[in-house]
Amino acid sequence: MARKKQEPPEVVSNITVENAIIGFRNFTGKESQFNRAGSRNFCIFLEPELAKTLESDGWNVKFLKPRDPDEDPQAYLPVEVKYLSYPPKITLITGTGRQFLDEDTVNILDWAEFESVDLIVRPYNWELNGKIGVKAYLKTMYVTIVEDELAKKYRDVPISGTAGDEESTWEE
């Protein structure tokens, strides 16, 4: 009697990463050599032990080739940012408080300098053409940005409008 190939158990637990190091940021969803238009995403760089655990559970862990042959490959987890069925809760933390980022404002994270990133990703178990895996989707993210000395100096000055805005209070 032939035995069925044993499939890994379905992943149901979210992953929480505090002080995450993220890269390959594309919160805008800009088309590029490595990204289709409209696909918002980033990756989390993983410590070796966490990478090994996630990979054995079926998560889509990938590895960067090292630049130095004496170094180990760097593990990372690609994370999708989708606003359809389960939109993520993304909070920007600054010296003046916190601001929720939505589909129209999340693009500022593409170029911001981060002091810290805490996040939760949720699993999506998939099966296609006999293959199975777990894709990571952003659930929650708190991003504290680095503010330079001028941003700190002028943080309490009220915003009166935007240059070129008809409602701007610029006087001639």
C-alpha positions in Angstrom: 0.0 0.0 0.0 1.4 3.4 -1.0 1.8 6.0 1.6 0.5 9.5 1.1 3.1 12.2 1.3 2.7 13.9 4.7 2.0 17.6 4.3 3.2 20.1 6.9 0.4 21.2 9.3 -1.5 24.4 8.4 0.1 27.5 9.8 -2.5 29.4 11.9 -0.3 31.6 14.2 0.7 35.1 13.4 4.4 36.1 13.7 5.3 39.1 15.9 8.7 40.7 15.3 9.9 43.6 17.4 12.8 45.8 16.3 12.4 44.3 12.8 14.9 45.2 10.1 13.0 45.6 6.9 14.1 46.2 3.3 13.2 46.1 -0.3 10.4 48.5 0.6 7.7 49.1 -2.0 4.7 50.5 -0.1 3.8 52.5 -3.2 3.3 49.4 -5.3 5.6 50.8 -8.0 6.4 48.5 -10.9 10.0 47.5 -11.2 12.3 44.7 -12.4 11.4 42.8 -9.2 7.8 44.0 -8.7 4.6 44.0 -10.6 2.6 47.2 -10.7 0.3 47.6 -7.7 2.0 45.0 -5.5 2.8 46.7 -2.2 5.4 44.7 -0.2 8.6 44.7 1.8 10.8 42.0 3.4 11.8 41.2 7.0 15.4 40.2 7.4 15.5 37.1 9.7 17.9 35.7 12.3 19.1 32.2 11.3 17.1 30.3 13.9 13.8 32.1 13.1 14.4 31.6 9.4 15.0 27.8 10.0 11.8 27.5 12.0 9.6 29.5 9.5 11.1 27.6 6.6 10.3 24.2 8.2 6.7 25.4 8.8 6.3 26.2 5.1 6.7 30.0 5.1 8.2 31.5 1.9 11.6 32.2 3.4 14.2 33.3 0.8 17.9 33.9 1.0 20.2 36.6 -0.4 23.5 35.5 -1.8 26.4 36.8 0.4 28.7 39.4 -1.1 31.6 37.8 0.9 32.1 34.1 0.4 32.9 33.7 4.1 29.4 35.0 5.1 26.2 33.0 5.3 23.3 33.8 3.1 20.9 36.4 4.6 17.4 35.0 5.2 14.4 37.2 4.6 10.6 36.8 4.5 8.7 38.7 1.7 5.6 40.4 3.2 2.6 41.6 1.1 0.7 44.7 2.1 -2.9 44.3 0.8 -5.9 46.6 1.4 -8.7 44.4 0.1 -10.2 41.9 2.5 -8.0 42.4 5.6 -6.4 45.9 5.4 -3.3 46.2 7.7 -3.2 48.6 10.6 -0.1 50.7 10.1 0.8 53.4 12.6 3.5 56.0 12.1 5.1 57.2 15.4 6.7 60.7 15.5 7.7 63.1 18.2 4.2 64.6 18.1 2.3 61.4 18.4 1.0 58.7 16.1 -0.8 58.8 12.8 -2.6 55.9 11.1 -1.5 55.3 7.5 -3.9 54.1 4.9 -3.7 53.1 1.3 -3.2 56.7 0.2 -0.5 57.6 2.8 1.5 54.4 3.4 3.8 55.3 0.5 5.8 57.7 2.8 7.3 54.6 4.3 9.3 53.9 1.1 11.8 56.7 1.9 11.4 57.3 5.7 14.3 56.6 8.0 13.2 54.2 10.7 14.2 54.2 14.3 12.3 51.1 15.0 9.7 48.8 13.4 7.4 46.4 15.3 5.1 44.3 13.3 2.8 41.3 13.1 2.3 39.2 9.9 -0.5 36.8 9.3 -0.2 33.6 7.4 -2.1 32.6 4.3 -1.8 28.9 3.6 -2.0 28.2 -0.2 -2.1 25.3 -2.5 -1.6 25.4 -6.2 -0.8 22.7 -8.7 0.1 20.2 -6.0 2.4 22.7 -4.2 1.7 24.2 -0.9 3.2 27.0 1.2 2.6 29.9 3.5 2.6 33.5 2.3 3.0 36.4 4.7 0.6 39.4 4.8 1.1 42.5 7.0 -1.5 42.6 9.8 -0.1 45.3 12.1 2.9 47.6 12.0 4.2 50.4 14.3 7.0 52.5 12.7 8.9 55.0 14.7 10.7 57.4 12.3 14.0 59.3 12.9 13.4 63.0 13.1 16.2 65.3 12.3 17.0 68.5 14.3 14.9 70.7 12.0 11.9 68.5 12.2 12.1 68.6 16.0 12.6 72.4 16.0 9.5 73.1 13.8 7.2 70.3 14.9 5.0 72.6 16.9 4.5 75.1 14.0 0.9 74.7 12.7 0.5 73.6 9.1 -1.3 76.3 7.2 -1.5 74.7 3.8 0.5 73.4 0.9 2.3 75.6 -1.7 0.0 75.7 -4.7 -3.0 74.8 -2.7 -5.9 77.2 -3.3 -6.7 77.1 0.4 -3.2 78.0 1.4 -2.8 81.0 3.6 0.2 82.4 1.8 0.0 86.2 1.6 1.4 88.1 -1.3 
